[in-house]
Amino acid sequence: MPRFLSASLLALCLFTVTFAVNLQAPLYEVYAAGSSLGATAVTVAFAAYAAGLMPALLLLGGLSDRIGRRIPVALALILGGAATGLLVLAPGWPSLVAARVLLGIGTALATTAGTAWMTEILGNRRARTAALTVTSATSLGFGGGALATGICLAVQGVVLVPVSYVALLAAAPVLAALIFALPRADRPQRVSLLRLPVFPSGTWVYGAAMALAWSATGMTIAVVPLQLAAHGLGGWTGLVIFLAIFTGFLCQPVARRLSNSQALAAGFLLVPLGFLALLAGVWLQALALVLAGTCITSAASYGFTYLASLAEVSQRAPEDRARATAGLFVYAYCGFSLPVIASGALADMLGLLPALAVFAAAQVAAALTIAGIWKRHSAPRRGSLGGLRLKKIFSGS
């Protein structure tokens, strides 16, 4: 199979795996209504996603080094289909929790194996292009699933089996079979089946930035829709979640023109700025501000920070890309899930808006702290364009 077609098919598979992840997001309120946990019901669903994903990242991040890249990606597609099928057969909050566990495992398998495989298909000299392809496919998937269901609900009404679910159930098994037509570009190694992630030297700030950026995305996907629904704006949930990720995809070509450190610096500025705008929109019940803030955080999270971080760890661990990618996503999904869980519990005690305000304050403090430490560590390397650009950005000069 030609290299371009191979990369395109793999990108489509990664898109489909991540498409399944937020497919059910516009129905969270419906599923949660069957429980007595309030806002905590949604955050428990996020915890379930992390409960599936984190052990898989920690223990199976390097699985594809042993058994090859095909099986983990195919299994991820099957898990996405199984999770969606579970919600079709037994719609409700318990099924949502179980489905999120399956989706977490699938995401871990696909992102680690898929990132390494894409680089092997395109060649080591095009590692940054491979990272861009993976971030583009997964960004479109994460956002596209929520938008597709949101559109279906707008057309079909509030139904528990939207057409988007049916499309995923039809596509997943077909792609799982087609994945075995891709070239086996990797060389399976005689290593342990259980392999811990690796954290390449000097990449801590990229991991911390991913945690910070994806925490804003997690809040946008999980908690903000509850506040929108409380103000009668629940019909906009799918669009808000889509914009929370898709705008980042649109910014990736811009991020590609920057060095990794420059893109990361832009992310540090945009993440808290965007969430503060979103918070103001929720507080003032101004949908335009909510959408603007969502777009800004998306540009930071899935545009500048995601691409820069994935490219950096891939370049720094050429012999261990799957495990290095697992290490990066350990950071990312800690940020994606833990603040959401804490904010959900806080929302049940204080209310949604105060919980969002507390999160915003913590996010600004974390951004300033991490960026300040990075600035001090990079200051001696005045020959580094990234270090100089970061100094200019944060000093205002």
C-alpha positions in Angstrom: 0.0 0.0 0.0 1.4 3.5 -0.9 2.7 5.5 2.1 0.1 8.2 1.7 -2.8 5.8 1.7 -1.3 3.9 4.7 -1.0 7.1 6.7 -4.5 8.2 5.7 -6.1 4.9 6.7 -4.2 5.0 10.1 -5.3 8.6 10.6 -9.0 7.6 9.9 -8.7 4.8 12.5 -7.3 7.2 15.1 -10.1 9.6 14.2 -12.7 6.9 14.7 -11.3 5.8 18.1 -11.3 9.3 19.5 -14.7 10.1 17.8 -16.2 7.5 20.1 -14.8 9.1 23.2 -17.0 12.2 23.3 -19.9 10.8 21.2 -22.1 10.5 24.2 -21.2 13.9 25.8 -24.4 15.8 24.7 -26.4 13.1 26.5 -24.6 13.3 29.8 -27.4 15.2 31.4 -29.9 12.6 30.3 -27.8 9.7 31.6 -27.0 11.5 34.8 -30.7 12.3 35.5 -31.1 8.6 36.3 -28.7 8.9 39.2 -28.9 10.8 42.5 -25.4 12.2 42.4 -26.0 15.6 40.7 -22.9 17.2 39.1 -20.8 14.4 40.7 -22.5 11.9 38.3 -20.7 13.5 35.3 -17.4 13.7 37.1 -17.6 10.1 38.1 -18.0 9.3 34.4 -14.8 11.2 33.9 -13.1 9.3 36.7 -14.2 6.1 35.0 -12.5 7.2 31.8 -9.3 7.8 33.7 -9.7 4.5 35.5 -9.6 2.7 32.2 -7.0 4.9 30.6 -4.4 5.5 33.3 -3.6 1.8 34.0 -3.5 1.1 30.3 -1.0 4.0 29.8 1.1 3.0 32.8 1.2 -0.8 32.1 0.5 -1.2 28.4 1.9 1.9 26.8 4.7 -0.1 25.3 2.6 -3.2 24.5 2.8 -2.5 20.7 6.6 -2.8 20.9 6.0 -6.5 21.8 3.0 -7.5 19.7 3.1 -4.9 16.9 1.1 -1.8 16.2 -1.9 -3.4 14.4 -3.6 -5.3 17.3 -3.7 -2.4 19.8 -5.3 -0.1 17.2 -7.7 -2.7 16.1 -8.6 -3.5 19.7 -9.2 0.2 20.4 -11.7 0.3 17.5 -13.5 -2.7 18.9 -13.6 -1.2 22.4 -15.1 2.0 21.0 -17.8 0.1 19.3 -18.5 -2.0 22.3 -18.8 1.0 24.6 -21.2 2.6 22.2 -23.2 -0.6 21.8 -23.5 -0.9 25.6 -25.1 2.6 25.7 -27.5 1.5 22.9 -28.5 -1.7 24.7 -28.7 -0.4 28.2 -28.8 3.4 28.2 -28.3 4.9 31.7 -25.7 6.2 34.0 -24.2 2.8 35.1 -23.7 2.0 31.4 -22.1 5.4 30.8 -19.5 4.7 33.5 -18.7 1.2 32.1 -18.5 2.6 28.6 -16.1 5.4 29.7 -13.8 2.7 31.2 -13.7 0.9 27.8 -13.1 4.1 25.9 -10.3 5.0 28.2 -8.5 1.7 27.6 -9.0 2.1 23.8 -7.7 5.7 23.8 -4.5 4.6 25.6 -3.9 1.7 23.2 -4.6 3.7 20.0 -2.7 6.9 20.9 0.5 5.1 22.0 0.7 2.6 19.2 -0.7 5.0 16.6 1.8 7.7 17.2 4.8 5.4 16.9 3.2 3.7 13.9 2.6 6.9 12.0 6.2 7.9 12.4 7.4 4.5 11.2 5.1 4.8 8.1 6.2 8.3 7.2 9.8 7.9 8.2 11.9 9.3 11.1 12.8 12.4 9.1 9.2 13.3 9.1 8.6 12.8 12.8 7.0 16.3 13.2 4.7 15.7 10.3 3.7 12.4 11.8 2.9 14.2 15.1 0.9 16.8 13.2 -1.1 14.0 11.4 -1.8 12.3 14.7 -2.8 15.4 16.6 -5.1 16.5 13.6 -6.8 13.1 13.4 -7.4 12.8 17.2 -8.4 16.5 17.6 -11.0 16.1 14.9 -12.2 12.9 16.5 -12.5 14.2 20.1 -14.5 17.2 18.9 -16.4 15.5 16.0 -18.1 12.9 18.1 -19.8 15.5 20.4 -20.7 17.7 17.4 -22.2 14.7 15.5 -24.4 13.7 18.4 -25.4 17.3 19.0 -26.5 17.7 15.4 -28.4 14.4 15.6 -30.2 15.4 18.7 -31.1 18.8 17.1 -32.6 16.9 14.1 -34.0 13.8 15.8 -35.0 15.3 19.1 -33.7 13.9 22.4 -33.2 10.2 21.6 -31.0 7.6 23.2 -29.9 6.1 19.9 -28.8 9.0 17.7 -27.6 8.3 14.1 -24.1 9.1 15.2 -24.1 6.0 17.4 -25.3 3.9 14.5 -22.5 5.3 12.2 -19.8 4.5 14.8 -21.2 1.0 15.3 -21.0 0.4 11.5 -17.6 1.9 10.9 -15.6 0.5 13.9 -15.6 -3.2 12.9 -14.9 -2.4 9.3 -11.9 -0.3 10.1 -10.7 -2.9 12.7 -10.5 -5.4 9.8 -8.9 -2.9 7.4 -6.1 -2.1 9.8 -4.5 -5.4 9.0 -4.0 -4.2 5.4 -1.5 -1.6 6.6 2.2 -2.3 6.3 3.9 -3.7 9.3 6.5 -0.9 9.6 7.6 -1.8 13.1 9.9 -4.6 14.3 8.3 -6.3 17.3 10.8 -6.7 20.2 11.3 -9.4 22.7 10.3 -7.3 25.7 7.9 -7.7 28.6 4.2 -7.3 27.8 3.8 -4.9 30.7 6.0 -1.9 30.1 6.0 1.3 32.1 6.0 4.7 30.3 9.2 6.6 29.8 9.7 10.4 30.4 12.5 11.7 28.2 14.9 14.1 29.8 13.9 17.7 29.5 10.3 17.1 28.6 8.7 17.7 32.0 7.5 21.1 31.0 5.7 19.7 28.0 3.9 17.2 30.1 3.0 19.9 32.7 1.7 22.1 29.9 -0.4 19.3 28.5 -1.9 18.7 32.0 -2.7 22.4 32.3 -4.2 22.7 28.9 -6.2 19.6 28.9 -7.6 20.5 32.3 -9.4 23.4 30.6 -10.7 21.0 28.0 -11.9 18.6 30.6 -13.8 21.3 32.4 -15.3 22.5 29.1 -16.5 19.1 28.2 -17.8 18.0 31.6 -18.8 20.9 33.8 -19.5 23.8 31.5 -22.4 22.0 29.7 -24.2 21.6 33.1 -24.0 25.3 33.7 -25.2 26.0 30.1 -28.1 23.7 30.7 -29.0 25.5 33.9 -29.3 28.7 31.9 -31.4 27.1 29.1 -28.5 26.9 26.7 -28.1 23.1 26.8 -28.7 22.8 23.0 -25.3 24.4 22.4 -23.4 21.7 24.3 -22.3 19.8 21.2 -21.1 22.9 19.5 -19.2 24.1 22.6 -17.5 20.7 22.9 -16.7 20.7 19.2 -15.2 24.2 19.4 -13.3 23.2 22.5 -11.2 20.9 20.3 -11.7 21.8 16.6 -10.4 25.3 16.9 -7.1 23.8 18.1 -7.0 21.7 14.9 -7.3 24.9 12.8 -4.4 26.4 14.7 -2.1 23.4 14.2 -0.7 24.7 10.8 0.3 27.9 12.6 1.8 26.0 15.5 3.8 23.9 13.0 5.6 27.1 11.8 6.9 27.7 15.3 9.5 25.8 17.3 8.2 23.5 20.0 9.2 25.9 22.7 7.6 28.9 21.0 4.3 27.0 20.5 4.5 25.9 24.2 4.9 29.5 25.3 1.9 30.6 23.3 -0.1 27.8 25.0 0.8 29.0 28.5 -0.6 32.5 27.6 -3.8 31.3 25.9 -5.0 28.6 28.3 -5.8 30.7 31.3 -6.9 33.7 29.1 -9.4 31.5 27.3 -10.9 29.9 30.4 -11.3 33.3 32.1 -13.2 34.5 29.0 -15.4 31.3 29.2 -16.0 31.9 32.9 -17.1 35.4 32.3 -19.5 34.2 29.6 -21.0 31.6 31.9 -21.3 34.2 34.7 -22.9 36.8 32.4 -24.9 34.2 30.5 -23.3 35.6 27.3 -23.0 32.8 24.8 -20.7 34.7 22.6 -18.1 35.0 25.4 -18.5 31.3 26.2 -17.8 30.4 22.6 -14.9 32.8 22.3 -13.3 31.5 25.5 -13.8 27.9 24.3 -12.1 28.7 21.0 -9.1 30.3 22.8 -8.6 27.4 25.2 -8.9 25.0 22.2 -6.2 26.9 20.3 -3.9 26.5 23.3 -4.7 22.9 24.1 -5.2 21.1 20.8 -3.3 23.6 18.7 -0.1 24.8 20.2 0.5 22.7 23.3 -0.6 19.3 21.9 1.4 19.4 18.7 4.5 20.9 20.4 4.4 18.3 23.2 3.8 15.2 21.1 6.5 16.3 18.6 9.0 17.0 21.3 8.7 13.6 23.1 8.7 11.8 19.8 11.9 13.5 18.7 13.6 12.9 22.1 12.8 9.2 22.3 13.2 7.9 18.7 13.7 4.3 19.9 10.9 4.3 22.5 8.1 6.5 21.0 5.2 4.4 22.2 6.3 4.5 25.8 7.3 8.2 25.6 3.9 9.0 24.2 2.3 7.0 27.1 4.4 9.1 29.5 3.1 12.4 27.9 -0.5 11.2 28.1 -0.1 10.3 31.8 0.5 14.0 32.4 -2.3 15.0 30.0 -5.0 12.8 31.4 -4.2 13.6 35.0 -4.9 17.2 34.0 -8.0 16.1 32.0 -9.6 14.2 34.8 -8.5 15.1 38.3 -9.5 18.8 38.2 -12.9 17.8 36.8 -13.5 15.3 39.5 -12.5 17.8 42.2 -14.6 20.6 40.6 -17.7 18.3 40.4 -17.5 17.5 44.1 -17.0 21.2 44.8 -19.9 22.1 42.6 -22.3 20.0 44.6 -21.1 21.8 47.8 -20.9 25.4 46.5 -22.6 25.5 43.1 -21.2 25.2 39.6 -20.2 28.8 39.1 -18.1 29.1 42.3 -16.5 25.8 41.4 -15.6 27.1 37.9 -14.2 30.3 39.6 -12.0 28.2 42.0 -10.7 26.2 39.0 -9.9 29.3 37.0 -7.9 30.8 39.9 -6.0 27.5 40.4 -5.3 27.4 36.7 -3.8 30.9 36.5 -1.6 30.2 39.5 -0.4 26.9 38.0 0.3 28.5 34.6 2.4 31.3 36.2 4.3 28.8 38.4 5.2 26.3 35.6 6.1 29.1 33.1 8.2 30.8 35.7 10.2 27.6 36.5 10.6 27.0 32.8 11.8 30.5 32.2 14.4 30.2 34.9 15.7 26.9 33.6 15.9 28.1 30.0 17.3 31.6 30.8 21.0 30.5 30.6 20.5 29.2 27.0 20.4 32.6 25.4 21.3 31.2 22.1 18.0 29.3 22.1 15.3 31.0 20.0 12.6 29.3 22.1 14.2 30.5 25.3 14.5 34.1 24.0 10.9 34.1 22.7 9.7 32.8 26.0 11.6 35.5 27.8 10.1 38.2 25.6 6.6 36.9 26.0 6.7 36.8 29.8 8.7 39.9 30.4 6.5 42.0 28.0 9.5 43.2 26.1 
